[in-house]
Amino acid sequence: MDEPFTNPSLIAPCGMDCGVCSGYLAKVHDVKAKGVSMTYCTGCRPRGKMCAFLKKRCELLANEKVRYCFECDTFPCENLKRLDRRYRTHYHMSFIRNLERIRDDGIDAFLAREREKWKCPDCGSVICCHNGICFDCGLDRLKDRKKLYRWDGDE
């Protein structure tokens, strides 16, 4: 598995940081073996999907004509705006802002910023964007939750 915050291949074309995604972290930590039923994923680019969210709706992504959505003349498109709104509302992440930072500052600066944003204050590992839980030191909190994909207070 790729290491979060060091490998650009974990940043999907839509701006999703797959390294902080619940599916990626569930696989890395093999949470099913620890009693948590979650979907596993290796990341959009590593599994050859380019973008799990937008590829089916975007000819440029489907044909691998762009590396990131900001390279498109219609950036941000309506589909990306809709996805961005959902993630800003529920998951403390903006795909559009991520893409603007990659475009303006470069992938290395973006990854460094992500490292600080999603670093667990208790153990230094990775906090999941979908629920705010560190799968290294907070897995017990995840086991007790009714909604695996919501932050505390959003349930």
ChimeraX attribute file (.defattr): number of C-alpha atoms within 10 A of each C-alpha:
attribute: neighborCount
match mode: 1-to-1
recipient: residues
	/A:1	11
	/A:2	15
	/A:3	11
	/A:4	21
	/A:5	25
	/A:6	15
	/A:7	13
	/A:8	18
	/A:9	19
	/A:10	26
	/A:11	28
	/A:12	25
	/A:13	27
	/A:14	26
	/A:15	24
	/A:16	25
	/A:17	24
	/A:18	25
	/A:19	31
	/A:20	25
	/A:21	22
	/A:22	24
	/A:23	19
	/A:24	25
	/A:25	26
	/A:26	21
	/A:27	16
	/A:28	18
	/A:29	14
	/A:30	16
	/A:31	20
	/A:32	13
	/A:33	8
	/A:34	11
	/A:35	12
	/A:36	17
	/A:37	13
	/A:38	17
	/A:39	13
	/A:40	18
	/A:41	17
	/A:42	20
	/A:43	27
	/A:44	22
	/A:45	17
	/A:46	16
	/A:47	11
	/A:48	10
	/A:49	17
	/A:50	24
	/A:51	23
	/A:52	16
	/A:53	17
	/A:54	18
	/A:55	17
	/A:56	12
	/A:57	10
	/A:58	15
	/A:59	12
	/A:60	16
	/A:61	21
	/A:62	15
	/A:63	10
	/A:64	13
	/A:65	12
	/A:66	15
	/A:67	14
	/A:68	21
	/A:69	27
	/A:70	20
	/A:71	15
	/A:72	14
	/A:73	8
	/A:74	9
	/A:75	15
	/A:76	19
	/A:77	14
	/A:78	10
	/A:79	13
	/A:80	18
	/A:81	15
	/A:82	11
	/A:83	17
	/A:84	22
	/A:85	15
	/A:86	15
	/A:87	17
	/A:88	13
	/A:89	12
	/A:90	15
	/A:91	20
	/A:92	13
	/A:93	19
	/A:94	19
	/A:95	24
	/A:96	23
	/A:97	12
	/A:98	23
	/A:99	26
	/A:100	17
	/A:101	17
	/A:102	19
	/A:103	15
	/A:104	11
	/A:105	11
	/A:106	12
	/A:107	19
	/A:108	14
	/A:109	13
	/A:110	20
	/A:111	22
	/A:112	12
	/A:113	14
	/A:114	19
	/A:115	20
	/A:116	13
	/A:117	12
	/A:118	20
	/A:119	17
	/A:120	20
	/A:121	11
	/A:122	10
	/A:123	11
	/A:124	14
	/A:125	16
	/A:126	26
	/A:127	25
	/A:128	25
	/A:129	25
	/A:130	19
	/A:131	20
	/A:132	21
	/A:133	24
	/A:134	25
	/A:135	22
	/A:136	17
	/A:137	15
	/A:138	15
	/A:139	17
	/A:140	15
	/A:141	12
	/A:142	19
	/A:143	15
	/A:144	10
	/A:145	13
	/A:146	9
	/A:147	13
	/A:148	18
	/A:149	20
	/A:150	17
	/A:151	17
	/A:152	11
	/A:153	5
	/A:154	11
	/A:155	10
